[in-house]
């Protein structure tokens, strides 16, 4: 059975790995391999898996078998197979008591193995926001990829990649709250607008104490920044200016405020690190 993949997610699994047949184990057909001979991918971006979800998949495998082969590379020196994509299926197959699983063998570099593991998890929406951010960081740091390069590989836009990476700048208390599910990614993004770890941590305590939703958190952040929260009334914001602000924010990946008056105004672009400033300069000065 061929590898299933969803459209619109970067180059996809097949395009990233050449389908050559330089070794007898390689090819386009699948065959069964002992689970004991499959080595986990050391670059696997996922750090946690929900036991309930794994057990559900294991139950399905017991009844129907492994319907989609695992993608592996062959390590001739150790006569083992390095897992490229299919971590959940491998773990669930062990839970189901299988001794062997179907695999598809391809060549892959270290970078391709990381990219493929990430792409598969993004396709299945299995990574948490922080796990995705860590995987993006590894692609950037270990393989010197720009945010645009990463976006092209995983089928996201650059703004999404940049915003996801910003989650790693949160203090440990906020990252733990996000990992535990006490706050959502929307809460975390809003708190990134505060200028210090101390301010972000204090705001977190307020959110948890009063069970604030994302919109209320955004209002809290604006209040803490000294910005007056606009209330419904005769002086509603100009919808045209609001639309322009939204377009600029989507294009630049950061908060933008337009101060418009009769004789002109100003455009305020927010950034939260030297790297983000460099990215903004590059974006704004690109010919």
C-alpha positions as CSV (number, residue, x, y, z in Angstrom):
1,X,0.0,0.0,0.0
2,X,1.4,3.4,-0.9
3,X,1.9,6.1,1.8
4,X,-1.1,8.2,2.2
5,X,-0.6,12.0,2.5
6,X,-2.6,15.1,2.7
7,X,-2.2,17.9,0.1
8,X,-0.9,21.3,1.0
9,X,1.7,20.2,3.5
10,X,5.0,21.2,2.0
11,X,6.8,18.7,-0.2
12,X,5.2,15.7,1.5
13,X,6.9,12.5,2.5
14,X,7.5,11.1,-1.0
15,X,9.1,14.2,-2.4
16,X,11.6,14.6,0.4
17,X,13.0,11.1,0.1
18,X,14.4,9.8,-3.2
19,X,12.9,6.5,-4.4
20,X,16.1,5.0,-5.7
21,X,17.1,1.3,-5.3
22,X,20.8,1.5,-4.3
23,X,20.4,-1.3,-1.8
24,X,18.4,-4.6,-2.0
25,X,16.2,-3.4,0.8
26,X,15.0,-0.3,-1.0
27,X,12.1,0.1,-3.3
28,X,8.5,1.0,-3.6
29,X,6.9,-2.2,-2.3
30,X,6.3,-3.0,1.4
31,X,7.4,-6.0,3.4
32,X,7.2,-7.0,7.1
33,X,10.1,-6.4,9.5
34,X,10.4,-7.6,13.0
35,X,9.6,-4.8,15.5
36,X,12.8,-5.6,17.4
37,X,14.9,-4.6,14.3
38,X,13.3,-1.1,14.1
39,X,15.2,1.6,15.9
40,X,13.3,4.8,17.0
41,X,14.2,8.0,15.2
42,X,16.6,9.9,17.5
43,X,15.3,13.1,15.8
44,X,11.6,12.4,16.6
45,X,10.1,15.8,17.5
46,X,7.3,14.3,19.5
47,X,8.1,14.1,23.2
48,X,4.8,12.8,24.6
49,X,1.9,10.7,23.4
50,X,-1.5,10.3,25.0
51,X,-1.8,6.8,26.4
52,X,-5.6,6.8,25.6
53,X,-5.0,7.6,22.0
54,X,-2.2,4.9,21.7
55,X,-4.5,2.3,23.2
56,X,-7.3,3.2,20.8
57,X,-4.9,2.8,17.9
58,X,-3.6,-0.5,19.3
59,X,-7.2,-1.8,19.5
60,X,-7.7,-0.8,15.9
61,X,-4.5,-2.6,14.9
62,X,-5.5,-5.7,16.7
63,X,-8.7,-5.8,14.7
64,X,-7.5,-4.5,11.3
65,X,-3.7,-4.7,11.3
66,X,-1.4,-1.9,10.4
67,X,-3.0,-0.3,7.4
68,X,-0.3,2.2,6.5
69,X,3.4,1.0,6.4
70,X,6.1,2.7,8.5
71,X,8.7,4.6,6.6
72,X,12.2,3.5,7.5
73,X,15.8,3.7,6.3
74,X,18.1,0.7,6.4
75,X,21.2,0.8,8.5
76,X,23.5,-1.8,6.9
77,X,26.2,-1.5,9.6
78,X,23.9,-2.6,12.3
79,X,21.4,-4.6,10.2
80,X,18.5,-2.5,11.6
81,X,15.9,-0.1,10.3
82,X,15.8,3.5,11.5
83,X,12.2,4.8,11.8
84,X,11.5,7.9,9.8
85,X,7.7,8.2,10.0
86,X,5.2,6.1,12.0
87,X,6.2,6.5,15.7
88,X,2.6,6.2,16.8
89,X,1.9,3.1,14.7
90,X,5.1,1.5,16.0
91,X,4.3,2.1,19.7
92,X,0.7,1.0,19.2
93,X,1.8,-2.2,17.3
94,X,3.9,-3.1,20.4
95,X,0.9,-2.5,22.6
96,X,-1.2,-4.7,20.3
97,X,1.3,-7.5,20.6
98,X,2.5,-7.6,17.0
99,X,5.9,-9.1,16.3
100,X,6.3,-7.5,12.9
101,X,5.0,-4.5,11.0
102,X,4.9,-3.5,7.3
103,X,7.6,-1.0,6.2
104,X,8.6,1.0,3.2
105,X,12.4,1.5,2.9
106,X,13.9,4.6,1.5
107,X,17.1,6.6,1.7
108,X,17.1,9.6,3.9
109,X,19.6,12.0,5.4
110,X,19.5,13.1,9.0
111,X,17.8,16.4,8.0
112,X,15.2,14.5,5.9
113,X,14.4,12.2,8.8
114,X,13.7,15.1,11.1
115,X,11.6,16.9,8.4
116,X,9.7,13.8,7.6
117,X,8.9,13.0,11.3
118,X,7.7,16.6,11.7
119,X,5.6,16.6,8.5
120,X,3.9,13.3,9.5
121,X,3.0,14.6,12.9
122,X,1.8,18.0,11.6
123,X,-0.4,16.1,9.1
124,X,-1.9,14.1,11.9
125,X,-2.1,17.2,14.2
126,X,-0.4,15.1,16.9
127,X,2.3,17.5,18.1
128,X,1.6,20.0,20.8
129,X,2.3,23.7,20.1
130,X,5.5,23.5,22.1
131,X,6.7,20.2,20.5
132,X,6.1,21.8,17.1
133,X,8.1,24.9,18.2
134,X,11.0,22.7,19.4
135,X,11.0,20.9,16.1
136,X,11.1,24.1,14.2
137,X,13.9,25.3,16.4
138,X,15.9,22.2,15.7
139,X,15.4,22.7,11.9
140,X,16.6,26.3,12.3
141,X,19.6,25.6,14.6
142,X,20.9,22.3,13.4
143,X,20.3,22.7,9.7
144,X,20.5,26.5,9.4
145,X,17.1,26.9,7.9
146,X,15.3,30.3,7.8
147,X,11.7,30.6,8.9
148,X,10.7,30.8,5.2
149,X,12.6,27.6,4.5
150,X,10.9,25.8,7.4
151,X,7.5,27.1,6.3
152,X,8.0,25.7,2.8
153,X,9.0,22.3,4.1
154,X,6.0,21.9,6.5
155,X,3.4,23.6,4.3
156,X,2.8,26.5,6.7
157,X,3.2,30.2,6.1
158,X,6.2,32.0,7.5
159,X,4.1,34.0,10.0
160,X,2.8,30.8,11.5
161,X,6.3,29.4,11.9
162,X,7.6,32.6,13.4
163,X,4.7,32.9,15.9
164,X,5.0,29.2,16.9
165,X,8.8,29.7,17.6
166,X,8.0,32.7,19.8
167,X,6.3,30.3,22.3
168,X,9.8,29.1,23.2
169,X,10.5,32.6,24.6
170,X,7.9,32.2,27.3
171,X,9.2,31.7,30.9
172,X,9.1,28.1,32.2
173,X,6.0,28.6,34.2
174,X,4.0,29.6,31.2
175,X,5.4,26.8,29.0
176,X,4.5,24.3,31.7
177,X,1.0,25.7,31.9
178,X,0.6,25.4,28.2
179,X,2.0,21.9,28.2
180,X,-0.4,20.9,31.0
181,X,-3.4,22.3,29.2
182,X,-4.1,24.9,31.8
183,X,-3.9,27.6,29.2
184,X,-4.3,27.5,25.4
185,X,-1.9,28.6,22.6
186,X,-4.1,31.6,22.2
187,X,-3.5,32.6,25.9
188,X,0.2,32.1,25.4
189,X,0.4,34.2,22.2
190,X,-1.4,37.0,24.0
191,X,1.0,36.9,27.0
192,X,4.0,37.3,24.6
193,X,2.9,40.9,24.2
194,X,4.0,41.7,27.8
195,X,7.5,43.0,28.2
196,X,9.0,40.8,30.8
197,X,9.0,37.3,32.3
198,X,7.7,38.8,35.6
199,X,4.8,40.5,33.9
200,X,3.9,37.4,32.0
201,X,4.0,35.2,35.1
202,X,1.9,37.6,37.1
203,X,-0.7,37.7,34.2
204,X,-0.7,33.9,34.2
205,X,-1.7,33.8,37.8
206,X,-4.6,36.2,37.0
207,X,-5.7,34.1,34.1
208,X,-5.8,30.9,36.2
209,X,-7.4,32.6,39.2
210,X,-10.3,34.1,37.3
211,X,-10.5,31.4,34.5
212,X,-10.0,34.1,31.8
213,X,-10.7,33.1,28.1
214,X,-8.4,34.2,25.3
215,X,-10.4,37.4,24.5
216,X,-10.3,38.4,28.2
217,X,-6.6,37.7,28.3
218,X,-6.0,40.0,25.4
219,X,-7.9,42.7,27.2
220,X,-5.8,42.1,30.3
221,X,-2.6,42.4,28.3
222,X,-3.8,45.7,26.7
223,X,-4.7,47.0,30.1
224,X,-1.3,46.0,31.6
225,X,0.4,47.7,28.7
226,X,-1.5,50.9,29.5
227,X,-3.6,50.8,26.3
228,X,-7.2,51.8,26.8
229,X,-9.6,49.0,25.9
230,X,-12.1,50.4,23.4
231,X,-15.6,50.0,24.5
232,X,-18.7,49.7,22.4
233,X,-20.2,53.1,21.7
234,X,-20.4,55.9,19.2
235,X,-16.6,56.0,18.6
236,X,-16.2,52.6,17.1
237,X,-12.9,51.9,15.4
238,X,-12.8,52.6,11.6
239,X,-13.4,49.3,10.0
240,X,-11.1,50.2,7.1
241,X,-8.2,51.0,9.5
242,X,-8.9,47.8,11.4
243,X,-8.8,45.8,8.2
244,X,-5.5,47.4,7.2
245,X,-4.1,46.6,10.7
246,X,-5.1,43.0,10.3
247,X,-3.5,42.7,6.8
248,X,-0.2,44.2,8.1
249,X,-0.3,41.8,11.1
250,X,-0.8,38.8,8.9
251,X,2.0,39.9,6.5
252,X,4.5,40.8,9.3
253,X,3.6,38.2,11.9
254,X,3.5,40.7,14.8
255,X,1.1,43.2,16.3
256,X,0.6,46.4,14.3
257,X,-1.3,49.5,15.5
258,X,-2.4,52.4,13.2
259,X,-2.9,55.8,14.8
260,X,-4.9,57.8,12.3
261,X,-5.9,61.4,12.5
262,X,-7.0,64.3,10.3
263,X,-3.5,65.4,9.4
264,X,-1.8,62.1,9.3
265,X,-0.8,59.5,11.8
266,X,1.6,56.7,12.7
267,X,2.0,53.0,12.2
268,X,3.4,51.2,15.3
269,X,5.0,47.7,14.6
270,X,5.8,45.7,17.7
271,X,8.7,43.3,18.0
272,X,9.9,41.2,20.9
273,X,13.5,40.2,20.2
274,X,16.5,41.2,18.1
275,X,15.8,38.3,15.8
276,X,12.2,39.4,15.1
277,X,13.6,43.0,14.4
278,X,16.0,41.5,11.9
279,X,13.2,39.6,10.2
280,X,11.0,42.7,10.1
281,X,13.8,44.7,8.5
282,X,14.4,42.0,5.9
283,X,10.7,41.8,5.1
284,X,10.2,45.5,4.9
285,X,13.2,46.2,2.8
286,X,12.9,43.3,0.4
287,X,12.7,44.6,-3.2
